[in-house]
Amino acid sequence: MKQIDRYLLQHFLRIFTLTLMACVGIYLLVDFFEKASRFIEHKASMSQYLIYLINSLPLIIVQVTPLVILMGTVLTLGSLGRTNEITALRSCGISLWRIVRPLMLTVGLISIGYLLINEVLAPISTRQLTRLLDYQLQGKPEPSLNSDHIWYRDGNRIIKVALALPEKKRLQGISIFEMSNDFRLQSRTQIPEVYFREGHWWAPKAQKRTFDLNSGDLVSSTALTKKVIDFDRKPADFVRAAEQSRFKSALDLWQSRRKLSAEGFDVTRLSVDLHTRLAAPFACLIMAFLGVPFSLGRGRGSSIALGVGLSLAVGVGYFLLQSLALAFGYSGALPPVAAGWAANLIFLLLGTYLILRTQD
């Protein structure tokens, strides 16, 4: 069986490597031409082109790896089924699980590598791409994003936002520091929450504290109600900041969620992103598992074109289902754990059903 295992793995690894290179190359080419006008318009330097290309690779690999594994499994087992090699092995009393076991173990190792890229390289690459595309090329001031808060400067004001919820048009935990021309603190306005309506940010309540410029002592404290907050940003401007959580490591997400939850903020988005992050490596194993019945179901009738088309259809279906579950999770219509794991669970059940039918 060791020779058979090596033979199967050689087929799979060759197809997996070529397919991964092709998918990454096509994805990178399309994405680059989509953004090329932005680079040309802002007269990007060669180093900025290289930064974009290098930092795009981990994110692209993370996005295409489950589809590549599915395609590699379907094409590998499909080619062996078309030449009756799978049939010959099963006629010798070798079970289907024994045939695909080395394949599943290899995919397990690939999933570990996927996890490392997703947890270590992808967050770093995301920050570098955001800095390059949104701030350096356009010459905009870059807000400071730590693990929990967003900081940016607006004239003589420094604004801190604890949590951005652009899909709900809400911001939570806002602090506005107004500074004098010599950069002394004039006042601090604390706002639990603001919401965007009719082109303005509205604060149901706020607390403004004014300080003496010389001594720094508190001069007055005023409670404000139903106040329009003068922000120079709209909900769409916070989308990128909110999406940063999707590319944080699971540990960072867990720590941010725990801290913000203790402060009383809405951590629905962080919870959904945490469960999505935890479920991501298992998508590789599920795609390999799902590829087994798809590749063996047609026997000699299978073909490369059919395998590629079927893999793309399943991959698109998984992506659409996951996107739908995330949207429901962000809106609160689904619990975070259901939103993060729904796509994996549904496709695992589908694969189990097809495997049972194949063995009948």
C-alpha positions in Angstrom: 0.0 0.0 0.0 2.9 2.4 0.5 3.6 2.4 -3.3 -0.1 3.1 -3.9 0.0 5.9 -1.3 3.0 7.5 -3.0 1.4 7.1 -6.4 -1.8 8.8 -5.2 0.1 11.6 -3.4 2.3 12.3 -6.4 -0.8 12.8 -8.6 -2.5 15.0 -6.0 0.5 17.2 -5.1 1.3 17.8 -8.8 -2.2 18.8 -9.6 -2.5 20.8 -6.3 0.7 22.8 -7.0 -0.1 23.6 -10.6 -3.7 24.5 -9.8 -2.6 26.7 -6.9 -0.1 28.5 -9.0 -2.7 29.0 -11.8 -5.4 30.3 -9.4 -3.0 32.7 -7.6 -1.6 33.9 -10.9 -5.0 34.6 -12.4 -6.4 36.2 -9.2 -3.3 38.4 -8.9 -3.4 39.4 -12.5 -7.1 40.4 -12.5 -6.8 42.2 -9.1 -3.7 44.1 -10.3 -5.3 45.3 -13.5 -8.3 46.4 -11.5 -6.1 48.6 -9.3 -3.6 49.6 -12.0 -5.3 52.9 -12.7 -4.9 53.8 -9.0 -1.2 53.2 -9.1 -0.7 55.1 -12.4 -2.9 58.0 -11.2 -0.8 58.5 -8.1 2.5 57.8 -9.8 3.4 54.8 -7.6 7.1 53.9 -7.3 8.5 50.5 -8.1 8.8 49.7 -4.4 5.1 50.3 -4.0 4.3 47.9 -6.8 6.5 45.3 -5.1 4.9 45.9 -1.7 1.5 45.4 -3.3 2.4 42.1 -5.1 4.3 40.6 -2.1 1.6 41.4 0.4 -1.2 40.2 -1.9 0.1 36.7 -2.1 -0.8 35.5 1.5 -4.4 36.9 1.2 -4.9 35.3 -2.2 -3.5 31.9 -1.1 -5.9 32.0 1.9 -8.9 32.7 -0.3 -8.2 30.1 -3.1 -6.7 27.2 -1.1 -10.0 25.5 -0.2 -11.1 25.7 -3.9 -7.7 24.4 -5.0 -7.9 21.4 -2.6 -11.4 20.6 -3.9 -10.2 20.8 -7.5 -7.1 18.8 -6.8 -9.1 16.0 -5.1 -11.7 15.9 -7.9 -9.1 15.8 -10.7 -6.8 13.3 -8.9 -9.5 10.7 -8.0 -11.4 11.4 -11.2 -8.4 10.6 -13.4 -7.8 7.4 -11.4 -11.4 6.5 -11.7 -11.5 7.1 -15.4 -8.7 4.6 -15.9 -10.4 2.1 -13.6 -7.5 2.2 -11.1 -9.9 3.0 -8.2 -12.2 0.1 -9.3 -9.2 -2.3 -9.3 -8.2 -1.3 -5.8 -11.7 -1.7 -4.4 -12.0 -5.1 -6.2 -8.9 -6.2 -4.2 -10.8 -5.6 -1.0 -9.3 -2.1 -0.2 -11.9 0.2 1.2 -12.6 3.6 -0.1 -11.4 5.2 3.1 -8.1 3.3 3.0 -7.6 4.6 -0.6 -8.2 8.3 0.3 -6.6 8.2 3.8 -3.1 9.5 2.7 -4.9 12.2 0.7 -6.8 13.3 3.7 -3.7 13.3 5.9 -1.9 15.4 3.4 -4.8 17.9 3.3 -4.6 17.9 7.1 -1.0 19.1 6.8 -1.9 21.7 4.2 -4.7 22.9 6.6 -2.0 23.5 9.3 0.0 25.5 6.8 -3.2 27.4 5.9 -3.8 28.1 9.6 -0.3 29.5 10.0 -0.6 31.8 7.0 -4.1 32.9 8.0 -3.0 33.6 11.6 0.4 35.1 11.1 1.0 36.4 7.5 -2.5 37.5 6.5 -3.0 40.1 9.3 0.4 41.6 8.5 -0.2 41.7 4.8 -3.7 43.2 5.3 -2.2 46.1 7.3 0.4 46.7 4.7 -2.0 46.7 1.8 -4.5 49.0 3.7 -1.6 51.5 4.4 -0.5 51.4 0.8 -3.8 51.6 -1.1 -5.9 53.7 1.2 -3.4 56.2 2.6 0.1 56.3 1.0 -1.1 56.4 -2.6 -3.9 58.9 -1.9 -1.8 61.0 0.5 -4.5 60.7 3.2 -3.6 60.8 6.9 -3.5 57.3 8.3 -5.6 56.6 11.4 -4.1 54.7 14.2 -5.6 51.2 14.5 -4.7 49.2 17.5 -6.3 46.0 18.6 -9.4 47.7 19.9 -9.7 51.4 18.9 -9.5 53.7 15.9 -7.7 57.1 16.3 -7.5 59.9 13.7 -6.9 63.6 13.6 -9.3 66.2 12.3 -7.8 69.7 12.4 -7.4 70.6 16.1 -9.4 67.6 17.2 -8.2 64.0 18.0 -11.0 61.5 17.7 -11.1 58.0 19.2 -13.7 55.4 18.2 -13.8 52.2 20.3 -16.0 50.3 17.8 -17.2 50.9 14.3 -20.4 49.3 13.0 -20.7 50.7 9.5 -23.3 48.1 8.4 -25.6 49.5 11.2 -24.5 53.1 10.7 -23.3 53.3 14.3 -20.2 54.1 16.2 -19.6 53.3 19.8 -17.3 54.6 22.5 -16.4 58.0 20.9 -14.0 60.5 22.6 -13.3 63.8 21.0 -10.3 65.7 22.3 -10.2 69.4 21.2 -6.8 71.0 21.3 -5.6 74.6 21.3 -3.2 75.9 18.7 -0.3 75.1 21.0 -1.7 71.6 21.4 -3.1 72.0 24.9 -6.3 70.1 25.8 -9.3 72.4 25.7 -12.1 69.9 26.1 -13.1 66.3 26.0 -16.4 65.1 24.8 -17.4 61.5 25.6 -20.2 59.9 23.6 -21.4 56.3 24.3 -22.9 55.9 20.8 -23.7 57.9 17.6 -25.9 56.9 14.6 -25.9 58.3 11.1 -29.2 59.7 9.8 -30.1 62.3 7.2 -26.4 63.0 6.5 -25.4 63.7 10.1 -24.1 61.8 13.1 -26.5 62.0 16.0 -25.6 61.4 19.7 -28.5 60.6 22.0 -26.4 61.8 24.9 -22.9 63.1 25.5 -20.8 64.5 28.3 -18.5 67.5 27.5 -15.7 68.5 29.9 -13.8 71.8 29.5 -10.3 72.3 30.9 -8.2 75.3 31.8 -5.5 75.8 29.2 -2.9 76.9 31.7 -3.4 74.6 34.7 -5.3 71.8 33.0 -7.9 71.7 35.7 -11.5 70.8 35.0 -13.5 74.0 34.5 -17.0 72.7 33.6 -18.9 69.5 32.8 -22.0 69.7 30.6 -24.5 66.9 29.7 -25.6 67.1 26.1 -28.7 65.4 24.6 -29.7 64.8 21.0 -26.7 66.5 19.6 -25.4 66.6 16.0 -21.7 65.6 16.1 -19.5 67.2 13.5 -17.6 64.3 11.9 -15.9 64.6 8.6 -16.5 60.9 7.9 -19.4 58.8 6.9 -20.3 55.2 7.7 -18.6 54.0 4.5 -15.3 55.5 5.7 -15.3 53.1 8.6 -15.9 50.0 6.5 -12.2 49.3 6.0 -11.5 49.8 9.7 -14.4 47.4 10.7 -13.2 44.8 8.2 -9.8 44.7 9.7 -11.2 42.4 12.3 -11.7 39.7 9.6 -7.9 39.6 9.1 -6.9 39.6 12.8 -5.6 36.4 14.4 -8.1 34.4 16.4 -6.2 35.3 19.6 -6.5 39.1 18.8 -10.1 38.7 18.0 -10.8 36.9 21.2 -8.9 39.5 23.3 -10.7 42.4 21.6 -14.1 40.8 22.0 -13.5 40.1 25.7 -12.2 43.7 26.4 -15.0 45.5 24.4 -17.7 43.2 25.8 -16.5 44.1 29.4 -16.9 47.8 28.4 -20.5 47.2 27.3 -20.0 47.5 23.5 -21.7 45.5 20.8 -19.3 42.7 19.9 -21.5 40.9 17.4 -19.2 41.5 14.5 -16.1 40.4 16.4 -17.9 37.3 17.6 -18.9 36.4 14.0 -15.4 37.1 12.7 -13.9 35.0 15.5 -16.0 31.9 14.7 -15.3 32.4 11.0 -11.6 32.5 11.7 -11.8 29.3 13.8 -13.8 27.5 11.1 -11.6 28.5 8.1 -8.9 25.7 8.4 -11.7 23.1 8.5 -12.9 24.3 5.1 -9.9 22.7 3.5 -10.7 19.2 5.0 -14.3 19.5 4.2 -13.5 20.4 0.5 -11.3 17.4 0.2 -14.0 15.2 1.8 -16.6 16.6 -0.5 -14.4 16.0 -3.5 -14.3 12.2 -3.0 -17.9 11.4 -3.9 -17.9 14.1 -6.7 -14.9 12.5 -8.3 -15.9 8.9 -8.0 -19.6 9.3 -8.9 -19.1 9.2 -12.7 -16.4 6.6 -12.9 -15.1 6.4 -16.5 -17.5 9.2 -17.5 -15.5 11.8 -15.6 -13.4 14.4 -17.5 -11.0 17.2 -16.6 -13.4 19.8 -17.9 -16.2 18.4 -15.8 -14.0 18.2 -12.8 -12.9 21.8 -13.1 -16.5 23.0 -13.7 -17.9 21.0 -10.8 -15.2 22.3 -8.5 -15.8 25.9 -9.5 -19.6 25.5 -9.0 -19.1 24.0 -5.5 -16.6 26.7 -4.6 -18.9 29.5 -5.7 -21.8 27.8 -3.8 -19.7 27.7 -0.6 -18.6 31.3 -1.0 -22.2 32.5 -1.5 -23.5 30.5 1.4 -20.7 31.7 3.7 -21.2 35.4 2.6 -25.0 35.0 3.3 -24.3 33.5 6.7 -21.9 36.3 7.6 -24.4 39.0 6.5 -27.1 37.4 8.7 -24.5 37.1 11.6 -23.5 40.8 11.4 -27.1 41.9 11.4 -27.9 39.7 14.5 -30.3 37.4 12.6 -28.0 34.4 13.2 -26.0 33.6 16.4 -22.3 34.2 15.8 -21.4 30.5 16.1 -24.0 29.6 13.5 -22.9 32.3 11.1 -19.3 31.2 11.4 -19.8 27.5 11.0 -23.0 27.2 8.9 -21.2 26.8 5.5 -18.9 24.1 6.9 -21.7 22.2 8.5 -23.9 22.2 5.5 -21.2 21.1 3.1 -20.0 18.5 5.6 -23.5 17.0 5.7 -23.7 17.1 1.9 -20.4 15.3 1.6 -21.5 12.7 4.1 -24.7 12.0 2.2 -22.8 11.7 -1.1 -20.2 9.4 0.4 -22.9 7.1 1.8 -24.6 7.0 -1.7 -21.2 6.2 -3.3 -20.6 3.3 -1.1 -24.0 1.7 -1.7 
